Amino acid sequence: MFRTSDNRPAPRKNKKPYTFRKFMTDVHLWLGLASGIILFLVCFSGTMLVFQKEIEGLFAGDISVTPQDKPFSISELKESLSDKGNITAITIPETEKQPFEFRIKTSPEDRRGTSFLVDPYTAEIIEPGESPLDDFFSSMFRLHRWLLMDSSIGRPIVGIATIIFLFLSVTGIIIWFPKKWKWKAFKPGLKIKFSAKWKRINHDLHNTLGFYSCIFLVIMILTGLCWSFEWYREAGSKVLGTQVFGGRGGPQLQSQIPAAELLNPDEVYAISNTELNYSGSTRISFPQDENGIFQIRKYSSNNWSPVTSDQLLLDRDGTVLQKELFGEKPLNVQIASLIKPIHTGEVFGIISKIVYFLACLIATSLPITGTLIWINKMKKKTGK
């Protein structure tokens, strides 16, 4: 112990007070270290999934048809596929150069149905080439949702890690703000100094990129938790004032004419074009029991979002039971129905996908750059 000239112990320096900012830094650090590997895997797989459809489309090749004088009717096409199983739905594309898509339950185990692409001019089934990336994207999906584990185990783990990510985002923003609220103090946090040493560059990559991507990451987190916890979905439904994922069970209306013969698909399509008079692709879901009704969704090619649709419910004789235009729904109902495309980045098409891809890429790097910052600080303390 150091002593003064009169042999008294030298006074100790006063320790710095443990401030709220220091507390936020510690929370950010230890939560990040505890969840880093899981968050890296979830964010990495999410990055890979953003452009899944576009990448698979490139490898599958161009799937188109050659228009001819007279196409087969929808009823004739449906009849030609009757031996494949129970036809549950058909999607009629907007353009004449695209095939029709039939959804068919080929067996009792095929709950969601198998997709069959059909040339409307020849009634031939188009077999899309198998993509070498099918297994890869399937693995990425299971990694993103369940860490390649059983869903009952992986889902809550991912959910807890996602909640931690929310705390990391909030504490990260608090730490990002400088102590003095002056422009000169804010400037370093808004840019990356590539001319500096690698430790400073790594710090800027974590600090600056984390700031720019934070709002998009928080949106992904808040929507992603809807798949992890039922209590969160219920809470979200109360906040929004409408049921999240409420339409998954299909329409609740039943046919008022159970004994009537089914309207043929061509007449159903004609009614849908009359009621929803604009260009776009149409999906018709067929009744599956004696009380079932027709459910039609139409996606406008001129809409602000490629994933929004208008809905039409028809009785078995073609009577309009319900007509829902997406643009006329209350805002809270619109948000609830767009939870999935808001989470995946599909809500605004290619533009939002690019933004989400960059945000996910940054999120994947944050556990790495954050760990390097911690290691550098530990080395500095050890050196002292």
C-alpha positions in Angstrom: 0.0 0.0 0.0 1.3 3.5 -0.8 2.1 5.7 2.1 2.8 9.4 2.6 6.0 10.9 4.1 4.5 10.7 7.6 3.9 6.9 7.1 0.1 7.3 6.8 -1.8 5.3 4.1 -2.3 7.3 0.9 -6.0 8.3 0.4 -7.8 6.2 -2.2 -9.3 7.7 -5.3 -13.0 8.0 -5.3 -14.7 5.4 -7.4 -16.9 6.6 -10.2 -20.6 6.4 -9.4 -22.6 3.6 -11.0 -24.8 5.5 -13.4 -27.9 4.5 -15.3 -25.9 4.6 -18.5 -23.3 2.2 -17.0 -26.2 -0.1 -16.0 -27.6 0.0 -19.6 -24.1 -0.9 -20.9 -23.8 -3.8 -18.6 -27.3 -5.1 -19.4 -26.4 -4.8 -23.1 -23.1 -6.5 -22.7 -24.2 -9.6 -20.7 -27.4 -10.2 -22.5 -25.5 -10.0 -25.8 -22.9 -12.5 -24.7 -25.5 -14.8 -23.3 -27.6 -14.9 -26.5 -25.0 -14.1 -29.1 -24.8 -17.5 -30.8 -28.6 -18.0 -31.0 -29.2 -14.5 -32.3 -26.5 -15.0 -34.9 -28.1 -18.2 -36.2 -31.7 -16.7 -36.2 -30.5 -13.5 -38.0 -28.4 -15.4 -40.4 -31.2 -17.7 -41.4 -33.6 -14.8 -41.6 -31.2 -13.1 -44.0 -31.1 -16.1 -46.3 -34.9 -16.3 -46.3 -35.6 -12.7 -47.4 -35.2 -13.5 -51.1 -36.1 -17.1 -51.1 -38.9 -16.9 -53.7 -36.7 -14.8 -56.1 -33.7 -17.2 -55.8 -35.8 -20.3 -56.2 -37.4 -18.8 -59.2 -34.0 -18.2 -60.8 -33.0 -21.8 -60.3 -36.4 -23.2 -61.3 -36.2 -21.5 -64.7 -38.9 -19.6 -66.5 -42.3 -21.2 -66.0 -44.6 -19.8 -68.7 -47.2 -20.9 -71.2 -47.8 -20.1 -74.9 -51.2 -18.4 -75.4 -53.4 -20.1 -78.0 -56.8 -19.3 -79.6 -59.0 -21.0 -77.0 -58.0 -22.1 -73.5 -59.8 -24.8 -71.6 -62.5 -23.7 -69.2 -61.7 -23.8 -65.5 -64.3 -26.6 -65.1 -62.5 -28.7 -67.8 -59.2 -28.2 -66.2 -60.5 -29.1 -62.8 -62.1 -32.3 -64.2 -58.8 -33.3 -65.8 -57.2 -33.2 -62.4 -59.9 -35.0 -60.5 -57.9 -38.2 -60.3 -55.1 -36.5 -58.4 -57.2 -36.0 -55.3 -59.4 -33.5 -53.6 -59.1 -30.1 -55.3 -59.3 -27.4 -52.7 -58.4 -24.2 -54.6 -57.3 -22.7 -57.9 -55.2 -19.5 -58.6 -55.9 -17.8 -61.9 -53.0 -15.5 -62.9 -53.3 -12.0 -64.2 -51.5 -12.6 -67.5 -52.2 -15.2 -70.2 -48.6 -16.3 -70.2 -48.7 -17.8 -66.7 -50.0 -21.3 -65.8 -53.0 -21.9 -63.5 -52.2 -23.2 -60.1 -54.3 -25.9 -58.5 -54.0 -26.9 -54.8 -54.9 -30.6 -54.4 -54.9 -32.8 -51.3 -53.4 -35.9 -52.7 -53.9 -37.9 -49.5 -55.3 -37.6 -46.0 -51.7 -36.8 -44.8 -51.4 -34.0 -47.3 -53.1 -31.4 -45.1 -51.9 -28.2 -46.8 -52.3 -29.7 -50.3 -49.8 -30.1 -53.2 -49.4 -27.4 -55.9 -50.0 -28.4 -59.5 -49.2 -26.0 -62.3 -51.4 -26.5 -65.4 -51.2 -25.1 -68.9 -54.7 -23.7 -69.6 -54.3 -24.1 -73.3 -53.2 -27.8 -73.3 -54.4 -29.0 -69.9 -51.0 -30.5 -69.4 -49.3 -30.4 -65.9 -46.1 -28.4 -65.9 -43.4 -30.0 -63.8 -41.2 -27.3 -62.4 -37.6 -28.4 -62.2 -36.3 -29.3 -58.7 -34.2 -26.5 -57.3 -30.9 -27.6 -55.7 -31.7 -25.0 -53.0 -35.0 -26.6 -51.8 -33.3 -28.5 -49.0 -31.2 -25.5 -48.1 -34.1 -23.1 -47.7 -36.0 -25.8 -45.8 -33.1 -26.0 -43.4 -32.9 -22.2 -43.1 -36.6 -22.1 -42.3 -36.3 -24.7 -39.5 -33.2 -23.0 -38.2 -34.9 -19.6 -38.1 -38.0 -20.9 -36.4 -36.8 -23.8 -34.2 -33.0 -23.9 -34.4 -33.3 -27.3 -36.2 -34.8 -28.8 -33.1 -38.3 -30.1 -32.3 -40.7 -27.2 -32.5 -41.8 -27.6 -28.9 -38.2 -27.1 -27.8 -36.8 -24.7 -30.4 -39.8 -22.3 -30.6 -39.6 -21.1 -27.0 -35.8 -20.9 -27.2 -36.0 -18.7 -30.2 -38.8 -16.7 -28.6 -36.7 -16.0 -25.4 -33.7 -15.0 -27.6 -36.0 -12.7 -29.6 -37.2 -11.0 -26.4 -33.5 -10.5 -25.4 -32.9 -9.0 -28.8 -35.6 -6.5 -28.0 -33.8 -5.5 -24.8 -30.5 -5.3 -26.7 -32.0 -3.0 -29.3 -33.5 -0.7 -26.6 -30.3 -0.6 -24.5 -28.2 -0.2 -27.6 -30.1 2.9 -28.7 -29.8 4.4 -25.1 -26.0 3.8 -25.2 -25.7 5.2 -28.7 -27.0 8.6 -27.6 -24.0 10.8 -26.4 -23.9 12.3 -22.9 -23.9 15.8 -24.4 -26.7 16.5 -26.8 -24.7 18.5 -29.3 -24.2 18.0 -33.0 -20.5 17.4 -32.6 -21.2 14.6 -30.1 -23.8 13.0 -32.4 -21.6 13.0 -35.6 -19.3 10.1 -34.7 -22.2 7.8 -34.1 -23.6 8.5 -37.6 -20.6 7.4 -39.7 -17.9 4.8 -39.9 -14.4 6.0 -39.8 -12.7 3.6 -42.2 -9.4 5.4 -42.0 -9.0 4.5 -38.3 -7.5 1.3 -36.8 -9.5 -1.9 -37.0 -10.7 -1.7 -33.4 -12.3 1.7 -34.1 -13.8 0.5 -37.4 -15.3 -2.6 -35.6 -16.7 -0.3 -32.9 -18.3 1.9 -35.6 -19.7 -1.0 -37.5 -21.5 -2.2 -34.3 -22.5 1.3 -33.1 -23.5 3.0 -36.3 -25.0 0.2 -38.3 -26.9 -1.0 -35.3 -28.4 2.5 -35.0 -29.5 2.7 -38.6 -31.0 -0.8 -38.6 -32.6 -0.6 -35.2 -36.1 0.5 -36.2 -36.4 -2.3 -38.8 -35.1 -4.9 -36.3 -37.6 -3.8 -33.7 -40.4 -4.3 -36.2 -39.2 -7.8 -37.0 -38.9 -8.6 -33.3 -42.4 -7.4 -32.4 -44.0 -9.2 -35.3 -41.8 -12.4 -35.0 -42.9 -13.0 -31.4 -46.4 -13.7 -32.7 -45.2 -17.1 -33.8 -43.4 -17.9 -30.5 -45.8 -17.3 -27.7 -49.6 -17.6 -27.6 -49.8 -15.1 -24.7 -48.0 -12.6 -26.9 -50.5 -13.1 -29.7 -53.3 -12.6 -27.2 -51.7 -9.4 -25.8 -51.1 -8.1 -29.3 -54.7 -8.8 -30.3 -55.9 -6.8 -27.3 -53.5 -3.9 -28.1 -54.7 -3.8 -31.8 -58.3 -4.4 -30.9 -58.6 -7.3 -33.4 -57.5 -10.9 -33.6 -53.9 -11.5 -34.8 -53.9 -14.5 -37.2 -57.7 -14.5 -36.8 -58.4 -15.5 -40.4 -56.4 -18.8 -40.3 -59.5 -20.8 -39.6 -61.2 -19.7 -42.9 -64.6 -18.0 -43.2 -67.0 -18.7 -40.4 -70.1 -18.4 -42.6 -71.9 -21.5 -43.8 -74.0 -22.1 -46.9 -77.6 -21.1 -46.6 -78.5 -23.5 -49.3 -76.9 -26.8 -48.3 -79.0 -28.9 -50.8 -78.1 -26.7 -53.8 -75.7 -27.9 -56.5 -72.3 -26.2 -56.6 -72.0 -23.4 -59.0 -69.4 -24.3 -61.6 -65.9 -22.6 -61.2 -66.3 -20.5 -64.4 -69.4 -18.9 -63.1 -67.7 -18.2 -59.8 -64.8 -16.6 -61.6 -67.2 -14.5 -63.6 -69.0 -13.3 -60.5 -65.6 -12.4 -58.8 -64.6 -10.3 -61.8 -67.9 -8.5 -61.7 -67.7 -7.8 -58.0 -64.0 -7.1 -58.0 -63.7 -5.3 -61.3 -59.9 -4.7 -61.7 -56.9 -6.6 -63.1 -55.1 -9.0 -60.8 -54.6 -12.7 -59.9 -57.6 -14.5 -58.3 -57.6 -17.4 -55.9 -60.8 -19.5 -55.5 -61.2 -21.9 -52.6 -63.9 -24.5 -53.2 -66.4 -25.7 -50.5 -65.1 -28.7 -48.7 -68.3 -30.0 -47.2 -72.1 -29.8 -47.7 -72.2 -26.5 -45.8 -69.1 -25.0 -47.3 -69.0 -21.8 -49.4 -66.7 -20.3 -52.0 -63.9 -18.1 -50.8 -62.3 -15.7 -53.3 -59.3 -13.5 -52.8 -58.1 -11.1 -55.5 -54.7 -9.4 -55.6 -54.7 -6.1 -57.5 -51.7 -5.5 -59.8 -51.9 -1.8 -59.1 -52.1 -2.0 -55.3 -49.5 -0.4 -53.0 -48.6 -3.8 -51.6 -48.4 -7.1 -53.6 -49.7 -9.1 -50.5 -52.9 -7.2 -49.8 -56.1 -8.7 -51.2 -59.9 -8.1 -51.4 -62.1 -11.0 -50.2 -65.4 -12.2 -51.6 -67.5 -15.0 -50.0 -70.1 -16.7 -52.2 -72.9 -19.1 -51.3 -73.1 -22.3 -53.3 -75.5 -20.8 -55.7 -73.4 -17.6 -56.3 -75.1 -15.3 -53.8 -72.7 -12.8 -52.3 -72.6 -13.4 -48.6 -69.7 -11.0 -47.8 -67.5 -8.6 -49.6 -64.4 -7.1 -47.9 -62.2 -4.5 -49.6 -58.8 -4.3 -47.9 -58.7 -0.5 -48.3 -61.9 -0.1 -46.4 -60.9 -2.1 -43.4 -59.9 -0.2 -40.2 -56.2 0.5 -39.8 -55.9 -1.9 -36.9 -57.4 -4.8 -38.9 -55.1 -4.0 -41.8 -52.1 -4.2 -39.6 -53.2 -7.4 -37.9 -53.7 -9.1 -41.3 -50.3 -8.0 -42.5 -48.2 -9.3 -39.6 -46.5 -12.0 -41.7 -45.5 -9.8 -44.7 -44.5 -7.0 -42.3 -42.2 -9.5 -40.6 -40.7 -11.0 -43.8 -40.4 -7.7 -45.7 -42.9 -8.6 -48.4 -45.3 -5.8 -47.5 -43.9 -3.3 -50.0 -42.5 -5.7 -52.5 -38.8 -5.7 -53.6 -38.1 -2.3 -52.0 -38.9 -3.4 -48.5 -37.2 -6.8 -49.1 -33.9 -5.0 -49.9 -34.2 -2.9 -46.8 -35.0 -6.0 -44.7 -32.1 -7.9 -46.2 -29.6 -5.2 -45.3 -31.1 -4.9 -41.8 -30.9 -8.7 -41.3 -27.3 -8.7 -42.6 -26.4 -6.0 -40.1 -28.2 -7.9 -37.3 -26.1 -11.0 -38.2 -22.9 -9.0 -37.7 -23.9 -7.4 -34.4 -23.1 -10.4 -32.2 -19.7 -10.7 -33.9 -18.7 -7.0 -33.7 -20.1 -6.8 -30.1 -18.1 -9.7 -28.9 -14.9 -8.3 -30.5 -15.5 -5.0 -28.7 -15.8 -6.9 -25.4 -12.6 -8.9 -26.0 -10.7 -5.7 -26.8 -11.9 -4.1 -23.6 -10.9 -7.2 -21.6 -7.4 -7.1 -23.2 -7.1 -3.5 -22.3 -8.0 -4.1 -18.6 -5.6 -7.1 -18.4 -2.8 -4.9 -19.8 -3.5 -2.3 -17.2 
